[in-house]
Amino acid sequence: MLSEHEPLSLRLSALLGTALSPLAARAPIAVALSGGADSVALALIAAQHCAQTARPLHFFHIHHGLMAEADAWANHLKIFAQNLNIPLHVCRVQVDQSAGLGLEGAAREARYAALTKLCAQHEIAALLLAHHRQDQAETVLLRLLRGTGVSGMAAMQEDVQRKGLRMLRPWLDVERADLLAVVQDYAQRTGWHVVQDPSNTDPRYARGALRSQLAPVLNTHWPAWRETLVRHARQASETNEVLSEVAAADLKSLEVDPQDHSFSLSRWRALSAARQALVLRHWLQGQGVAMPGERRLSDLLRQLRQLHALGHDRELLWQHGAVAVRCKQGRVLLSSG
């Protein structure tokens, strides 16, 4: 374990404690553990913090089966968890690439579905994710390039609910160098080294291309680009809070059915175009749907606006990953498949 007197360890543990403060004192938590430096650092700090506070802790590892080394990584993490005396739960998933989300998107959906299931099985109050300042900056940039709106620019949040899963990101304002220092210290003392996932810098993947090809150019010409994008994310988050209040009020006026969460097409059509888009995003987000890009959302808006006010002229079917938006008898609803 890390020394409790180490300043870096204390600072990271304090940030974790702040993130956990809304939870009941003995509510179980879990760390999403990939085996990379970031999640291992979080696992180490969480293990130390939970030992001091008597809070139950679990490690969850999702085995995607996409890399030849996947089995070896899982076995390597079993040794790590045993060293810390923390239960490790490995879940194998099948990544469905037929939904049009791309390999990264499909893997992400499979991962979060598995993590949600594991949290339910073990009555986990919150899942800890190891995203840091650099991750936040990359997320803002990638979302901008994909045509996201203000909501997307707010990027990752410290405390968020997704399909019943509460996720905490205590280190969004922490530099990755601090996390590397934690795992390097652990490696020097124990000889256990983190997993090196080649996909993190593989240019075939969006984030890998950003890190290996785009980031070096940005570092040369705009060395403060990460700090700038993180600042934009904070500002967008504040703006998004105001917009969320407006969207919530508009959604309330759409006669939402408490059972299937459908809303009135005719009442939605009475809103201005800008507020139609705003409340539609709010509705999708409230049901845990991954936010579509601007082009995809524009397509959904166009289809909804062209429907007969009662939805009788033709049935809307707008597919988005594993879910679909439909219109039946003048009601807009979400369905699976």
Secondary structure, DSSP 8 states (H G I E B T S, - for coil): ---TT-HHHHHHHHHHHHHHTTS-TT--EEEE--SSHHHHHHHHHHHHHHHHHT--EEEEEEE---STTHHHHHHHHHHHHHHHT--EEEEE----GGGSSHHHHHHHHHHHHHHHHHHHHTT-SEEE----HHHHHHHHHHHHHTT--HHHHT---SEEEETTEEEE-TTTTS-HHHHHHHHHHHHHHH-------GGGG-TTSHHHHIIIIIHHHHHHH-TTHHHHHHHHHHHHHHHHHHHHHHHHHHHHTT---TTT--EEHHHHHTS-HHHHHHHHHHHHHHTT-----HHHHHHHHHHHHHS-TTS-SS--EEEETTEEEEEETTEEEEEE-
